[in-house]
Amino acid sequence: MKADESMPGRPVDRRGLMGLSVAAAATALAAVRPAQAGEAEPMLMFVQLSGSVKVDEAAKTVRLVNVTPHTLYFADRPERLAGHIRMAAYLEEWTSKAGKDNFAADPPNAALSVYEEGQTNNTLAIVEISDPKVDGQDLVYSYKLINGKPPTTGGETALFIDWIGVGGGVGVGFHGVGVGVRGPRVF
């Protein structure tokens, strides 16, 4: 537990936030520690993991094959926040339910990191992702290449998705709630 600087002597147990949805975690965090004037709000990053990947350069799609059924999220300072949400909750970030500044309106950049057989290091490509669709156990995105060259196929894959900050995200201080706009691109 960490003492809450805004309420001296009041402990804040951040471990209790980990099992909540992003919206519930943000709301709980705001309740136990209201943002101070001039203090930066948490910037959330997302991570999706899959057993393999298939990239169709002609169709401009990235298929996360056998994607995990949840999406990880985390934030660094000022509040270290981490957890995971189910796919349905993540996909709401791409709809108007997330507010006017949702991912569909402002597609995020993402780093596609792929293990390839025979390669010492993982292959990395920076892409802008859009239009996610669940197809069985897979998640398929449309993409625009920003940097690098994604492999056509590969092994274990991680997709590191751009952050959401004040005015962009779910819950208090996120997409359409609070003030500000989505944070700057990380890639």
Steps between C-alpha positions, in 0.01 A plus 500: 500500500607853429389804692276725295679834459169687457367365830789465745493178697239336276637178347416413141509132405557500125498118488121515531482686168665223297197277439268780390411611150691803372199724568447362848872523581515863383189586702637325810837669459334842468293431812799406719735760362348799316735663249675810628506819294777482240558129561513276193231234462595135440580411137376148424680265263351170384664166417348208312671161475447221249646161411591616150430763236398515135549824309326548166685783326252514210194526727696706758390282793678365806349182645590419860452123490366345819505837677461500877139576600605805699705813440762618746521867593748695705603853582816646640529813708332681662290195593631156423193312390476155342239241425319323223160525338294257298500535123144640491599787730811572293296500178268764649800735478438492124137617528310813589432342843856608585418863420563721201878452520491121460754281317282484186506880481874519577668165417797416721851414395630163610827309510464150356768280656531152349726203570610339174659157474875524446522868596706607800285805572130561461377685191350840573268708283319819594146518364183701538220256581129533433174309461559203737287193441482177695512195272470183707808495728674771293494878504543672163599865454534710189835676502712773342875445513695779670845343539668163452368196318270253671558133422235320297479238776671452832492342841407651834390857452446805719315809383589807709222754446536877527392671817181673599518796732287779633193535278577173321418160659228350715384620837599812691759701308480278193313500163252784499506546877694775671712752315775487242571281200672168434863505595781534248598198294756284674646355182 
